[in-house]
Amino acid sequence: MDMTGVRLTELVEAAGCAAKIAPGELAGVLAGLPRLDATELVVGFDASDDACVWDLGDGRGLIATTDFFPPMVDDPFLFGQVAATNALSDVYAMGGTPALALNLLCFPNCLGIEVAGHILAGGAETCRRAGCAVAGGHSINDHEPKYGLAVTGFVQLDERLENGGAQVGDALVLTKALGTGILTTAHKGGLLDEAGLAVATESMTTLNEAPIRLARELGVWPHAATDVTGFSLLGHACEMAEASGVTLEVDATSVPLMARAREMAAMGLIPAGAYRNRDFFGPRVALDDALPLDLADVLFDPQTSGGLLLALPKLDAKHLVGALRKEGLPAAVIGRALPCGEKSVVVA
């Protein structure tokens, strides 16, 4: 809260990655865009990858991405941390290392300018932890506050990770628990206290650096990767399955969930983005008839700064999960890749 007493979340209609344009509408827009083919562009937006990759001609790829959204918390510094963590995640999801970032800030006149300073400071602190330089950016007046980053990173081209690449028999690893959209919605509605929200904010400010670092150190490099954000676990799993030409089977009982996420879901505290995700991705997902509705809602919950979804051989997945848990991450093997079937994702 700033000196005017205005809460950040009071100024926005949707929060975090739940503010994304509905996936069906976005797909329609992207399909009609003019294309300029470039041989150096080795990863574009064709398979819904998290960032683009440009071949630098020396074995390295330049990763470029951008992400910004309205606040899901009222503390400006924390909002800056979450937004920056979320933007940096796209680089990690491509197997890369973030190097340079530019601030993107939309800011309303009703807030004191010191609030903008706190938001930017939160983003800068997160970038410092990631070893990523912040070199300026752009700001405009807007009736809703929004913040994020345009990030540039680098990756060895033979190590780049994409949505496509999951192989039949691969295990699926999820590196963070689900529930950020539901918990932040419940907090905004006054039905979840600060301790309950802290479960989500701790996760949202945790960089996705560890899974990539440990995979490299252990020699268990994934076949495919994506970060789980606004389109939900099941939505991003659909994208990975379709880009890879496989069906992904998700064991719902193995998916790590944030404390009280199912409780809040059962009370109907579901962000609108979850319903949009279900509408668009639902026909491509086979849900077990016995799956409780509240659990299904969490699986379609739009995540802000969620974890990585990785596909890699079963034994490699076991080693990676063990190493991630030693670093305090609630990583788990949540399923496997099957031969392509009628549905993109099967939830058992």
Secondary structure, DSSP 8 states (H G I E B T S, - for coil): --TT---GGGG-SS-GGGGS--HHHHHHHHHTS-----TTEEE-STT--SSEEEE-SSSEEEEEEEEEE--SSS-HHHHHHHHHHHHHHHHHHTT-EEEEEEEEEEE-TTS-HHHHHHHHHHHHHHHHHHT-EEEEEEEEE-SS-EEEEEEEEEEEGGG---STT--TT-EEEE-S-B-HHHHHHHHHTT-S-HHHHHHHHHHHTS-THHHHHHHHHHT---SEEEE--TTHHHHHHHHHHHHHTEEEEE-GGGS-B-TTHHHHHHTT---HHHHHHHHHHGGGEEE-TTS-HHHHHHHT---SS--EEEEE-HHHHHHHHHHHHHTT---EEEEEEEE--SSSEEE-
